[in-house]
Amino acid sequence: MPKAATRSFTANDVLELQISLKNCGPKVERTIVVRANITFADLHYLTQIAMGWKDVHILEFKIGKKRVGTEAKSELFEYDAVLQEDEVRLFELMSECKGRFV
């Protein structure tokens, strides 16, 4: 969660992101530090590593009213107007999230 999420971000910024799983106990959290110029595909990969997963979990990011994900179809997620995770960089959407994204 960026501390100053209301400002604009650049590709050179470094972000500290806290990853938390909802609806599970005990609480599961990881903190990663990344450059703002990585793609959401990179963030997907880093999340898999940080959580100790083997890339079998489908991820979709919701930033403000925008959604970023993969082309894979799933009943778990809606797929209208999903931005492709390998085409969008964090700094391009971070100012829209007000410090949090799902």
N, C-alpha and C positions, 0 to 999 in steps of 0.2 A: 504494500500500500504506500504510494508516494506521499510524503508529508505535505508537499505543496502542489496538490493535484489541480488547483485552479489555474496555474500558470501554463504557458505553452512549453512543450518539450522539444529538444533537438536530438539528432542522431548521436551526439557526443555525450549525452547525459548518462549517468549510471543510476539504476533503479534498484532499490531493495524491495523485493516482493514477498509478502507473507502468503503462503498457500495453506488454506484450511479446508478440511473436508466437513461438509454439513451433515447433520443428522447421523452422526456416529459417535459412539462412546467406546473407549475414552477419546478425548479430543486428539485429533491428528493434525499437526501443523508442521510446516517446513518454511524456512526463509532462504531465499536465493538472491544473489546479487547479479544483475545482468546489465548489459549495455542497452540503451533505449533503441538502438538500430536493429536489434534482432527481429526476426519475423515471428508471427504467432506460431508457425510451424516449429521454430526453434524453441519457443516457450513450451509448446506441447511436449517436445522431446525432453527438455530439461525438467518439466513436471514429472514425466515418467521416471526419470532417473532419481529425482529428489524423493519421490514416494516409494521407490523400490519396485515399481511396476515393470512389466515386460511388454509394454506397448499393446496391450489387449483391451485397454479402456478407451472408449470414444470420448473425446473432449470437444466441447464447444465453448467458446468464450463469448460472454455478453458484456459489451462495453457501452454504457448508455443505452441507446435504442438500437445499436448495431450488434450484429452477431458475426463471429468469425469461426470458421470450422473447416472441415474437409468436404470433399465431394461425396463421400460414402453416404448412402441412404440408410436411415435407421428409423424405426418407429419411435425411438426415444427423443428425437429432435425434429423440429420443424426445419424445412429447407428452402423456404422462400427468402430470397435476398440475403443469403449467407455469403459473406466475403470470404475468399479463399485464404486459408491460414498462411500459405507460402507466398502470398502477394502483399500482405499488409504487415507493416512494422509497428512495434509498440509505440514509438514516439508519435506516430500519425494519429493515434486514437486516445492517448493517455489524458489529454486535456478534457476529453468528454466524460471521463469516468468519475470525477470528483473524489478520487482517492480509493475507489473500490470498483472491482469488476468481478463478474461471476464466471 
